[in-house]
Amino acid sequence: VLVQAYAPFLTLTRKTTSIPLGVLMTHHEVVIIGSGPAGLTAAIYAARADLAPLVIEGEPSSTSDQPGGQLMLTTDVENYPGFPDGVLGPQLMADMRSQAARFGAELVTLKVSRVDFSVNPFAMWIGDPDAPLPTYTADSVIVSTGARSVMLGLEAEQRLIGHGLSTCATCDGFFFRDQEIAVVGGGDSALEEAGFLTKFASKVTLVHRRDALRASKIMQQRAFDNPKIEFAWNTAVVDVVGDTKVEALALRDTVSGEERSLPVSGVFIAIGHRPNTDLFVGQLDMDDAGYLITGSDRSTTNIEGVFACGDVQDHTYRQAITAAGSGCMAAIDAERWLESRTD
């Protein structure tokens, strides 16, 4: 359906701002921004509700907007229900994508460069964010742009992620039973990951750039009391060694400058996460860390008709299954909201 076709019947009143209609742009009842487990689950539910959603997947070249989300960077996924023998992350996302398309979702491999949620219908730009007119408009929008792990910036990280290098102990800890591994970081998340990994690993070395941890006192004490956790103080990771799998860490003492090698078969990067919310600054409410704020037990944001799901609003669980569940919630919330406007 083209906005041009029914422009005379649309009234733009939100915050007294309007989009000039009468030009070629595509309008949808639901637009989903992002295509990880949350976005594709939302697409499946919205498509089955006969809403013909448009999914703007993101671009493969974008580290912060990877089509398919973080599972595209993983290998075996063994904790997603329904796959007793596990499933490859990219395969799981490809199957979700095919399922959404089967029910009528339209998917485009593009990246949103600008949004305007102050107008009705909502407006989204592809390409030039300063273009006078948007590329897409929508009655409702579901934001599922996810979050990304903060990395060390080493070339080896891209090569070895999923091959001994991970950012999720809950996801991958099981694979390191009776092995010596390392966790990089010094905050609560790093200590939580290290503690969890001691259930499987024979030894966990916590690598930290400083001589004191940033984590809460209770988390520090738990780590100090755990006989399987050792500490590499004042230590920076220079490189992750290994061609096809992690074999060791190249380390440098931040005080003396001395370099050494730490043989490990796995390394978990736990120096933080960053939600992909730059696009929505000044329009959607966020917490101090940049995560979108949604209603209690709902996917609603501060703007009526805009919903959020997945890791972009979840800094607690960050699992594919919880993201998928919240995507279901967002689609149902959007469907009910759209229905309420026609009552």
C-alpha positions as CSV (number, residue, x, y, z in Angstrom):
1,V,0.0,0.0,0.0
2,L,1.4,3.4,-0.9
3,V,0.9,6.5,1.2
4,Q,0.4,8.3,-2.0
5,A,-2.7,6.3,-2.7
6,Y,-4.5,7.3,0.5
7,A,-2.8,10.5,1.4
8,P,-6.0,12.6,1.3
9,F,-7.5,10.4,4.0
10,L,-4.6,10.7,6.5
11,T,-4.4,13.5,9.1
12,L,-1.1,14.2,10.8
13,T,-1.6,15.8,14.2
14,R,1.0,14.3,16.6
15,K,2.7,17.2,18.3
16,T,1.5,19.5,15.4
17,T,4.2,18.1,13.2
18,S,3.4,16.6,9.8
19,I,5.0,14.7,7.0
20,P,4.1,16.0,3.5
21,L,2.3,13.2,1.7
22,G,1.4,12.8,-1.9
23,V,4.9,11.5,-2.8
24,L,6.0,7.9,-3.2
25,M,6.7,6.2,0.1
26,T,5.6,2.9,1.5
27,H,3.2,2.7,4.4
28,H,2.7,-0.3,6.7
29,E,0.6,-1.1,9.7
30,V,3.6,-2.5,11.6
31,V,7.3,-1.8,11.0
32,I,9.8,-3.9,12.9
33,I,13.3,-2.4,13.2
34,G,15.8,-5.2,13.9
35,S,15.9,-8.9,13.1
36,G,17.3,-10.9,16.0
37,P,15.2,-13.5,17.9
38,A,13.0,-10.7,19.2
39,G,12.3,-9.0,15.9
40,L,11.7,-12.2,13.9
41,T,9.4,-13.6,16.6
42,A,7.5,-10.3,16.5
43,A,7.3,-10.6,12.7
44,I,5.9,-14.2,13.0
45,Y,3.2,-13.2,15.4
46,A,2.4,-9.9,13.5
47,A,2.2,-11.7,10.2
48,R,0.0,-14.4,11.6
49,A,-2.3,-11.6,12.9
50,D,-2.6,-10.5,9.2
51,L,-0.7,-7.3,9.8
52,A,1.8,-7.8,7.0
53,P,4.7,-6.4,8.9
54,L,7.8,-4.9,7.3
55,V,11.0,-6.0,9.0
56,I,14.0,-3.7,8.4
57,E,16.7,-6.2,9.2
58,G,19.9,-4.0,9.3
59,E,23.0,-4.4,7.2
60,P,25.7,-7.1,7.3
61,S,28.5,-4.5,7.3
62,S,27.2,-2.9,10.5
63,T,28.6,-4.2,13.8
64,S,25.8,-2.6,15.7
65,D,22.9,-3.6,13.5
66,Q,23.8,-7.2,12.4
67,P,20.8,-8.9,10.6
68,G,19.8,-11.9,12.7
69,G,21.4,-10.4,15.8
70,Q,24.2,-11.8,18.0
71,L,23.3,-15.4,17.2
72,M,24.7,-14.9,13.7
73,L,28.1,-14.7,15.4
74,T,27.8,-18.0,17.4
75,T,28.2,-21.6,16.5
76,D,26.3,-24.2,18.6
77,V,23.2,-23.1,20.4
78,E,22.2,-25.9,22.9
79,N,19.9,-24.1,25.3
80,Y,17.1,-23.0,22.8
81,P,14.0,-25.2,23.4
82,G,13.1,-27.7,20.6
83,F,16.6,-28.6,19.5
84,P,17.8,-31.6,21.6
85,D,20.9,-31.9,19.6
86,G,21.6,-28.2,19.4
87,V,21.4,-25.9,16.4
88,L,23.9,-23.5,14.8
89,G,23.1,-19.9,15.6
90,P,22.9,-18.7,11.9
91,Q,20.7,-21.7,11.1
92,L,18.3,-20.9,13.9
93,M,18.0,-17.3,12.7
94,A,17.6,-18.4,9.0
95,D,14.7,-20.7,10.1
96,M,13.1,-17.9,12.0
97,R,13.4,-15.6,9.0
98,S,11.9,-18.2,6.7
99,Q,9.0,-18.8,9.1
100,A,8.2,-15.0,9.3
101,A,8.3,-14.8,5.5
102,R,6.1,-17.8,5.1
103,F,3.3,-16.0,7.0
104,G,3.6,-12.9,4.9
105,A,6.2,-10.7,6.6
106,E,8.3,-8.5,4.2
107,L,12.0,-8.4,5.0
108,V,14.4,-5.9,3.7
109,T,18.2,-5.9,4.3
110,L,18.5,-2.2,5.0
111,K,19.5,0.0,7.9
112,V,17.4,2.8,9.3
113,S,19.3,6.0,9.5
114,R,16.7,8.2,11.2
115,V,13.3,7.9,12.8
116,D,10.7,10.5,13.7
117,F,8.2,9.3,16.3
118,S,6.7,12.8,16.8
119,V,4.6,12.5,13.6
120,N,1.6,10.3,12.8
121,P,2.1,8.0,11.0
122,F,5.6,7.3,12.3
123,A,8.4,8.0,9.8
124,M,11.7,6.1,9.1
125,W,14.5,7.0,6.7
126,I,16.8,4.7,4.8
127,G,20.1,6.1,3.5
128,D,20.4,9.9,3.7
129,P,19.0,10.9,7.2
130,D,18.6,14.5,6.0
131,A,16.4,13.6,3.0
132,P,13.2,15.8,3.2
133,L,10.9,12.8,3.1
134,P,11.0,9.4,4.8
135,T,11.3,6.0,3.1
136,Y,8.7,4.3,5.2
137,T,5.8,5.3,7.4
138,A,3.9,3.1,9.9
139,D,0.9,3.1,12.2
140,S,3.0,1.3,14.8
141,V,6.7,0.4,15.3
142,I,8.4,-2.4,17.1
143,V,12.0,-1.6,18.1
144,S,14.2,-4.7,18.4
145,T,17.7,-3.4,17.6
146,G,19.3,-5.5,20.3
147,A,22.6,-4.8,22.1
148,R,26.2,-5.6,21.5
149,S,29.0,-6.8,23.7
150,V,31.8,-4.3,24.2
151,M,34.9,-6.0,22.8
152,L,38.6,-5.5,23.2
153,G,39.1,-4.3,19.6
154,L,41.4,-7.2,18.6
155,E,41.4,-8.7,15.1
156,A,41.3,-12.2,16.6
157,E,38.0,-11.5,18.3
158,Q,36.2,-11.6,15.0
159,R,38.0,-14.7,13.8
160,L,37.6,-16.7,17.0
161,I,34.2,-15.8,18.3
162,G,32.3,-19.0,18.6
163,H,35.5,-20.9,18.5
164,G,36.6,-20.6,22.1
165,L,35.9,-16.9,22.4
166,S,32.5,-16.0,23.8
167,T,30.6,-13.1,25.4
168,C,28.0,-15.3,27.2
169,A,28.9,-17.8,30.0
170,T,25.3,-19.0,30.3
171,C,25.3,-19.8,26.6
172,D,28.7,-21.4,26.2
173,G,30.0,-22.4,29.6
174,F,28.9,-26.0,29.2
175,F,31.4,-26.5,26.3
176,F,34.4,-25.9,28.7
177,R,34.0,-28.7,31.2
178,D,37.3,-29.5,32.9
179,Q,39.2,-26.9,30.9
180,E,41.3,-23.9,31.9
181,I,39.7,-20.6,30.7
182,A,39.8,-16.9,31.2
183,V,37.4,-14.1,31.9
184,V,38.3,-10.5,30.9
185,G,36.8,-7.8,33.1
186,G,36.5,-6.5,36.6
187,G,32.8,-5.5,37.1
188,D,29.8,-7.4,38.5
189,S,29.1,-9.0,35.1
190,A,32.7,-10.4,34.9
191,L,32.6,-11.9,38.4
192,E,29.1,-13.3,37.8
193,E,30.4,-15.0,34.6
194,A,33.5,-16.3,36.3
195,G,31.5,-17.7,39.2
196,F,29.1,-19.5,36.8
197,L,32.0,-20.9,34.7
198,T,33.6,-22.6,37.8
199,K,30.7,-25.0,37.6
200,F,32.3,-26.4,34.4
201,A,36.0,-25.3,34.1
202,S,38.9,-26.6,36.2
203,K,40.3,-23.1,36.6
204,V,39.1,-19.6,35.7
205,T,41.6,-16.8,35.5
206,L,40.1,-13.3,35.8
207,V,42.2,-10.9,33.8
208,H,41.8,-7.2,34.9
209,R,43.7,-4.1,33.9
210,R,43.8,-2.7,37.4
211,D,44.9,-3.8,40.9
212,A,41.3,-3.6,42.3
213,L,37.9,-4.7,41.0
214,R,35.0,-2.5,40.1
215,A,32.5,-5.0,41.2
216,S,30.3,-4.8,44.3
217,K,31.8,-5.9,47.5
218,I,29.6,-9.0,47.8
219,M,30.5,-10.1,44.3
220,Q,34.2,-9.6,45.0
221,Q,34.1,-11.6,48.2
222,R,32.4,-14.5,46.4
223,A,35.1,-14.5,43.8
224,F,37.9,-14.3,46.4
225,D,36.4,-17.2,48.2
226,N,36.1,-19.4,45.1
227,P,39.1,-21.7,44.9
228,K,38.7,-22.2,41.2
229,I,39.1,-18.4,40.4
230,E,42.6,-16.9,40.1
231,F,43.4,-13.3,39.4
232,A,45.7,-11.7,36.9
233,W,46.0,-8.1,38.3
234,N,47.3,-5.1,36.3
235,T,47.1,-7.2,33.2
236,A,45.9,-6.2,29.7
237,V,45.1,-8.6,26.8
238,V,47.4,-7.9,23.9
239,D,46.1,-10.7,21.7
240,V,44.0,-13.9,21.6
241,V,46.2,-16.6,20.2
242,G,45.0,-19.4,17.8
243,D,44.2,-19.8,14.2
244,T,41.0,-21.8,14.3
245,K,40.4,-22.0,18.0
246,V,41.5,-20.2,21.2
247,E,44.9,-21.6,22.4
248,A,46.2,-18.8,24.7
249,L,46.1,-15.2,25.7
250,A,49.0,-12.8,25.1
251,L,49.1,-10.6,28.2
252,R,51.0,-7.5,29.2
253,D,51.6,-6.2,32.7
254,T,50.3,-2.6,32.8
255,V,52.9,-1.6,35.4
256,S,56.1,-3.3,34.3
257,G,55.3,-3.8,30.7
258,E,56.4,-7.4,30.9
259,E,54.6,-9.7,28.4
260,R,53.6,-13.3,29.0
261,S,51.4,-16.1,27.6
262,L,48.5,-17.6,29.4
263,P,47.5,-21.0,27.9
264,V,43.7,-21.3,27.9
265,S,41.1,-23.1,25.7
266,G,38.5,-20.4,26.1
267,V,38.1,-16.7,26.9
268,F,35.0,-14.8,27.9
269,I,34.9,-11.1,27.2
270,A,32.9,-9.4,30.0
271,I,33.7,-5.7,29.9
272,G,30.1,-4.5,29.2
273,H,27.2,-4.4,26.8
274,R,25.9,-1.5,24.8
275,P,22.3,-1.3,23.6
276,N,21.8,-0.2,20.0
277,T,19.7,2.9,20.9
278,D,21.5,5.8,19.3
279,L,18.8,6.1,16.7
280,F,16.2,6.8,19.4
281,V,18.0,9.3,21.6
282,G,15.7,12.2,22.4
283,Q,12.6,10.3,21.4
284,L,12.3,7.2,23.5
285,D,12.9,7.1,27.2
286,M,16.1,5.3,28.2
287,D,17.8,4.4,31.5
288,D,21.3,5.6,32.4
289,A,22.9,2.8,30.4
290,G,20.9,3.5,27.3
291,Y,18.4,0.7,27.4
292,L,14.9,1.5,26.4
293,I,12.4,1.7,29.2
294,T,9.2,-0.3,28.7
295,G,6.1,-0.7,30.8
296,S,5.9,-3.2,33.6
297,D,5.2,-6.6,32.0
298,R,4.6,-4.8,28.7
299,S,6.5,-3.8,25.6
300,T,5.1,-0.2,25.6
301,T,7.4,2.8,25.4
302,N,6.8,6.4,26.3
303,I,5.3,6.9,22.8
304,E,2.0,5.4,22.2
305,G,2.2,3.0,19.3
306,V,5.9,2.4,19.6
307,F,7.0,-0.9,21.3
308,A,10.3,-2.4,22.3
309,C,11.5,-5.9,22.8
310,G,14.6,-8.0,23.2
311,D,18.1,-7.0,24.4
312,V,17.5,-3.3,23.5
313,Q,15.3,-3.1,26.6
314,D,16.7,-6.1,28.6
315,H,20.0,-5.8,30.5
316,T,19.2,-8.6,32.9
317,Y,18.7,-11.9,30.9
318,R,20.1,-11.3,27.4
319,Q,19.1,-14.8,26.1
320,A,17.7,-15.7,22.8
321,I,14.7,-17.3,24.4
322,T,13.8,-14.3,26.5
323,A,14.3,-12.1,23.5
324,A,11.9,-14.2,21.5
325,G,9.4,-14.2,24.3
326,S,9.4,-10.4,24.5
327,G,9.1,-10.2,20.7
328,C,5.8,-12.2,21.0
329,M,4.7,-9.7,23.7
330,A,5.5,-6.7,21.4
331,A,3.6,-8.1,18.5
332,I,0.5,-8.9,20.6
333,D,0.7,-5.4,22.2
334,A,0.9,-3.8,18.8
335,E,-2.0,-5.8,17.4
336,R,-4.2,-4.9,20.4
337,W,-3.2,-1.3,20.2
338,L,-4.0,-1.1,16.5
339,E,-7.4,-2.8,17.2
340,S,-8.2,-0.3,19.9
341,R,-7.8,2.6,17.4
342,T,-10.6,1.2,15.2
343,D,-13.1,0.5,18.0
